[in-house]
Amino acid sequence: MDASEIRHSLDLLVRLIDTTTGLTVEERNVRFWKDDRPVRPIPRGSGNYVFLNCGRADGELSVRVYGFEPCRMTIRYEELDSRMPTKEAFLIPSESASGGQPVITFSGKLPGITEIQAVSPGHAGCCISGFDERKRIMKLFKTHRLGMDDIFYGLVHPQQQTYEPFEVVKELQDGSVKISRPLAEAFTVNAPVARIVFGSVSEDGSYLLRVRDDAENLVYLVRYVAEGKAAFRTVDFHRAGERKLEQEESVWDNL
């Protein structure tokens, strides 16, 4: 009898991440939909879910996790690694079930908004010391940095009160990191490098951004894109009076 051989194709790996902490989500009450049809990936622990033998068609993937807001992502395989196609689902804690940890909510409507995110320069784990443009290697001064496992960071420009988002593809042994593309903006040595907190936007212009109320200093640089243009606001999340994006009344809820 000939031995049969069973092969499995890994078509997608989804990592569930609490965007306010950068930690993986261990909650087991999780449901997925692909193009609005229920699907059942295989849980692999530490917030990882794998899709096997389901094909690599682009589409919309929705995730519902207890304690977090619903998350909807667009899967485009040309943007993912061909050998290990991985998609990070950045989950926003819900107000009703945030694990007992208080959160501060920034939400509202802004016509044409397509993206919102933020970094906290005061809680940066490291600073830039140099950049090799050809090799795309960023050299870093270590402060309390324990590792750059969160992938998405912002290089802060303190004078301009802006930051440039970038993506880490590999952490090197000397403490430097290789990033996905060359930096497009000039920087100053010792500029902070901070993890990005992602928000969400809807087609009707609604936006949502939450942070953990876990420090006395909660000053963030909020970056949002509307009508194809990026803009920044410096926001103290402890000041209820700072309730606006440009030309828009926003709603703050300190829980």
C-alpha positions in Angstrom: 0.0 0.0 0.0 1.4 3.3 -1.0 1.7 5.8 1.9 -0.5 8.8 1.4 0.9 12.2 1.9 -1.2 15.0 3.3 -0.1 18.6 2.8 -1.4 21.7 4.4 -1.1 25.2 3.0 -0.8 28.1 5.4 -2.9 30.7 3.7 -3.1 33.3 6.5 -1.9 33.9 10.0 -3.8 36.5 12.1 -2.3 37.9 15.2 -4.7 39.5 17.7 -3.1 42.5 19.5 -4.5 44.9 22.1 -3.5 48.2 20.4 -3.4 50.1 23.7 -0.7 47.9 25.2 0.9 46.1 22.3 0.3 42.8 24.0 -1.3 39.7 22.3 -4.9 39.0 23.2 -5.4 35.7 25.0 -9.3 35.9 25.1 -10.8 32.7 23.6 -14.2 34.1 22.8 -13.3 35.0 19.2 -15.2 34.8 15.9 -14.1 35.4 12.4 -15.9 36.3 9.1 -14.4 36.3 5.6 -16.5 38.5 3.2 -19.3 38.3 5.7 -19.4 34.5 5.9 -18.3 32.8 9.1 -15.0 31.0 9.0 -13.1 29.0 11.6 -9.3 29.4 11.7 -7.3 27.2 14.0 -6.1 28.8 17.3 -2.4 28.4 17.9 -2.1 30.3 21.2 -0.7 33.7 22.1 -3.4 35.4 20.0 -2.4 33.6 16.8 -5.0 32.0 14.4 -4.1 30.2 11.2 -6.1 29.6 8.1 -5.2 26.4 6.3 -6.1 25.3 2.8 -8.6 28.1 2.2 -6.9 29.8 -0.7 -5.3 33.2 -1.0 -8.1 35.4 -2.3 -8.2 39.0 -1.3 -11.2 40.1 0.7 -12.6 41.6 3.9 -11.9 39.8 7.2 -13.9 40.7 10.3 -13.0 39.7 13.9 -15.1 39.9 17.0 -13.4 39.4 20.4 -15.1 39.6 23.7 -13.9 42.8 25.5 -12.9 44.6 22.3 -14.6 46.6 19.6 -15.3 44.8 16.3 -12.4 44.9 13.9 -12.6 44.8 10.1 -9.5 44.4 7.9 -8.8 44.3 4.2 -6.6 41.4 3.2 -4.4 42.1 0.1 -1.9 39.3 -0.4 0.4 41.4 -2.5 1.1 43.3 0.7 1.9 40.2 2.7 4.8 37.9 2.9 4.4 35.1 0.4 5.9 32.4 2.7 4.2 33.5 5.9 1.3 35.8 5.1 0.6 37.5 8.4 -2.0 40.1 9.3 -2.1 42.0 12.6 -5.5 42.7 14.0 -5.2 45.8 16.3 -8.1 45.5 18.7 -9.5 48.5 20.6 -10.7 47.7 24.1 -14.4 48.2 24.6 -15.7 50.6 27.3 -17.9 47.9 28.9 -15.3 45.2 29.2 -11.8 46.6 29.4 -10.5 44.1 31.9 -11.0 46.5 34.8 -8.4 49.0 33.4 -9.8 52.5 32.7 -9.6 53.8 29.2 -10.0 57.2 27.6 -12.1 57.5 24.5 -11.6 60.0 21.6 -14.4 59.7 19.0 -16.3 61.9 16.6 -16.9 62.5 12.9 -14.8 64.0 10.3 -15.8 63.9 6.6 -13.2 62.2 4.5 -11.2 60.7 7.3 -9.5 57.4 6.4 -7.0 56.7 9.2 -6.3 57.7 12.8 -3.5 56.6 15.1 -1.2 58.1 17.8 2.1 57.7 19.6 3.2 58.8 23.1 6.6 60.5 22.9 6.9 60.5 26.7 6.7 56.7 26.8 9.2 56.0 24.0 11.4 53.0 24.7 14.3 54.1 22.6 15.8 56.9 20.5 17.3 57.0 17.0 21.1 57.3 16.7 21.5 56.9 13.0 20.1 55.4 9.8 21.7 53.5 6.9 19.4 54.4 4.0 20.8 51.8 1.6 20.4 48.9 4.1 17.3 50.4 5.7 18.9 49.8 9.2 18.0 52.1 12.0 20.5 52.4 14.9 19.1 53.1 18.3 20.0 54.4 21.7 18.7 52.0 24.3 16.8 53.4 27.3 14.4 50.8 28.8 13.7 49.1 25.4 13.2 45.4 25.9 12.6 44.6 22.2 10.7 45.9 19.3 8.2 43.2 18.8 5.3 45.5 18.1 6.3 46.1 14.4 4.7 49.5 13.9 6.4 52.6 15.4 6.6 56.3 14.9 9.9 58.3 14.7 9.0 61.6 16.4 10.1 65.0 15.2 9.8 67.0 18.4 10.2 70.5 16.9 7.5 69.9 14.3 5.3 67.9 16.7 4.9 65.2 14.0 6.1 61.7 13.5 6.9 59.3 10.6 5.3 55.9 10.8 7.5 52.9 10.0 7.5 49.2 10.1 10.1 46.9 11.7 10.9 43.8 9.7 13.8 42.5 11.7 15.6 43.2 15.0 19.3 42.8 14.7 21.7 41.5 17.3 23.4 44.8 17.9 20.1 46.4 19.0 19.4 48.1 15.6 16.4 47.3 13.4 15.8 46.8 9.8 12.7 48.6 8.5 10.5 48.0 5.5 11.4 51.1 3.5 13.8 54.1 3.7 12.8 57.0 5.9 11.2 59.8 3.9 11.7 62.6 6.4 14.8 64.2 8.0 15.3 63.4 11.7 17.4 64.6 14.6 19.7 62.3 16.6 18.0 61.3 19.9 14.5 61.7 18.5 12.1 59.3 20.3 10.8 56.1 18.8 7.4 55.2 20.1 4.9 52.4 19.5 1.8 53.3 17.4 -1.7 53.0 18.9 -4.1 52.4 16.1 -7.7 53.7 16.0 -10.5 52.9 13.6 -12.5 54.8 11.1 -15.8 54.2 9.3 -17.1 55.1 5.9 -19.4 57.7 7.3 -16.5 59.6 8.8 -16.8 58.3 12.3 -13.5 57.7 14.1 -12.5 56.0 17.4 -9.2 56.1 19.3 -8.7 54.8 22.9 -5.7 54.7 25.2 -5.2 53.2 28.7 -5.6 55.7 31.5 -2.5 54.3 33.3 -0.1 57.2 33.7 0.0 60.8 34.9 1.4 61.9 31.6 -0.9 61.0 28.8 0.2 63.4 26.1 0.0 61.8 22.6 0.7 62.9 19.1 -2.5 62.1 17.1 -2.0 61.5 13.4 -5.0 61.4 11.1 -5.5 61.3 7.4 -8.5 63.1 5.8 -9.0 63.9 2.1 -5.7 62.2 1.4 -3.7 64.6 3.7 -2.0 63.7 7.0 -2.4 66.1 9.9 -1.3 66.0 13.6 -2.6 67.2 16.9 -0.8 67.2 20.2 -3.4 66.0 22.7 -3.3 65.7 26.5 -5.7 62.8 27.1 -6.3 64.0 30.7 -7.6 67.4 29.6 -11.3 67.3 28.8 -11.1 70.6 27.0 -9.1 69.2 24.1 -12.0 67.8 22.2 -11.5 68.7 18.6 -10.0 67.4 15.4 -9.7 70.1 12.8 -13.1 71.6 12.0 -14.8 68.9 14.1 -16.3 68.6 17.6 -15.2 65.4 19.2 -16.4 63.5 22.2 -14.1 62.5 25.1 -15.2 60.0 27.7 -12.9 59.5 30.7 -13.9 56.1 32.1 
